[in-house]
């Protein structure tokens, strides 16, 4: 049981720590929202989506779904256009805005967090290929301990990212660094959109 717990924690950290669209987006919201509470929609949605992907991978459902090329094509097409739009919104946002007009609403955070989580090919393939495959080493209770260890790491990581963003936001009241973070976020999101576009054209 202990082996499954440690394996799940180490594996989840190894997959989630590298810089990616999810991480940049959640950090960005922690930094640009007026308080940590306002960034919770992004944190919770990213965590819920990761939980869903992990459960689907462990249960083997995700492998079945992605054997159908047309489902993958539809998801990636929607993701391509949505990520282009999200990158534009974040690029144009003004973190130092006094009226809050440059900040994403709760609905926008939820929609964007869901898109960068569920339409992100790297997140999907990592979850299916690594966590799903690794879970095959365990059965019964040990398998669920491994699964929940991965899920808990995901929730704690995204909350920690938002807190780190909040700290940076306090250190940068004029929003100079936050503007750079916005630009970086947008560029990374557009980069994933381009990757999706390439995947779509090569699969046609």
N, C-alpha and C positions, 0 to 999 in steps of 0.2 A: 504493500500500500504506500509506504514511504517513497519507494522508488518511483511509483506512478506520479505521486505528488511533486517530487523534485523534477522529474522529467517534464511534466506539464509546465511548471514555472519557468524552467530554463529555456525550454523550446519556445514558449510564448514570448518571453523577453527577447530572444534571439530574432524572432520574426517581426516584432512590433517596433523595436528600437530604431532600425534604419529609417532615415528621412524618407517620408512618403507623403502623398496627398492628404491622407487622413491626419497624420501628425501635424503637418503644417497648418491645416485648416483649424483643428482644435486649438492649437497654440495661438493662432491668429485671433480666434474668438476670445480666448482668455485675455489677450493683450488689448483688444480694441473695445470690448464691451465695458460699460461704466462700472460694473461689478462682476464678481465671479458668478453670482446667481444668474445673471443675464446670459452667461455663456453655457449654463447647464443644458439647454436644449441640444447644443452641438455635442457636448460630452455624453449625454445620455443616449442620443441617437446613434453616435458612432459606436458606443459600447453595445447597444442592443443589436446593431447590425453585425458586429463581430461575433456576438453570442449566437445569433442566428446562423451565420456561416460556419461557426465551429460545430454547432449541433448538427447541421445538415451534413457536414463533412464526416463527423464521427458516425452518424447513422447511415451514411452511404447514399443519401438522397441526392446530394449535389452531383455526384458522379453520374447518376442516372440522367439527371436533367441536362447536363452538358454533353451527353452523347448525341443530343439532337442539335445539329448545326444551326438550324433556323432559330432556335431559342437563343443561342449564343449571339447570333447576328443581330437579332432584335434588341437584346440588352446592350450590346456594344454600340449600335446605331443611336439609341436613345442616349446612352452615356456620352457619346461623342459630342452631340449638339448641346446637351445640358452642361457638360464641362466647359465648352467654349463660352457659354453664357455666364456660368459661375465665375470663370476667370475674369471676364470683362467687369462683372459687378465688383469683385474684390479689387481689381486694378484701379477702378474709379473711386473706391471708398476712401473717405477721409477720417482717420481715427481721431483726429483732434477736433472734429466738428462739435461745437457746443450744443447744437440742437439735436444731435444724434442721428442726423439724416444719413450719415455714412456708415452707420452700424446695421448689421443684418438683423432682421426681426426674428422672433422665435420660429415662425413658419419657414423663413428662408434658411435658418440654421438647420432645421430638421430635414428639409428637402435637400440641401447641399450635402449635409453629413451622410444622408442615405445614398446619394448619388456617388460620392467618392468612396463609399464603403462597398456598396452592392454592385457598382458598375466599374470597379477598379480591377482590371485583369490580374494585377500582381497580388492583390489581397485575396482574390478568389482562388487563384492557382496555388498560392502559398498555403491557404487553408485546406484545400482539397488534397494537394500533393504532399504536404508535410504533416499537418496535424491529423488529417484523415488517415493517412498511411501509418503514422506513428501509433495511432490509437488501436491499430490492429494487433499490436503486441500485447494488449491487455484484454481481459474479459471481466464481465460482471462488475463487482464493486470497484475494482482497480481501474477499470475503463472509465467509470464515471468520476472517480477521483482525479484522474488525468484530465478529463474534459473540463471539470469545474475549476481545476487549477489554471488552465488556459484562459477560461472565462474571467476569473477573478483578476488575473494579471492584466487583462485587457481593460477592465473597468478602472482599476487603480492607475494604470498608465495614462489613460485619457484624462482622468481627473488631475493627475500630476502635471500633465502638459498644460491644462488650463490654468492651474495655479502658477506654473512657471511663467506663462504668458502674462498673467496678472502682475507678477513681480516686475517684469520688464515694462509693462504699461505704467506702473508707478514710478519707475526710474526714468521714464521718458514722457513727462507730462505734455510736452509740446508736440509729440507725435512724430518726431523726425525718424527714429528707428522703426516705429510702427509703420510708417509709410513704406520703408524699405521692405519690411516683413510682408506687407500687402503685395508689393510688386513681386517678391520672391514667390509668395503663395500663388499668385496668378500665373507666373511663368511655369511653375511646376505643374499646376492644373492643366495649362495649355499643352505642356509636354505630354501628359498622359492622354489628352485628347488626340494629339497627333499620333501617338502610339496606337490608340484605338482605331484611328482612321487608316493607318497602315495595315493593321490586322484585318480590317474590313475589306480593303481593296485586294489583299493577297488571298482572302478566302472566297472571293467571288469567282 
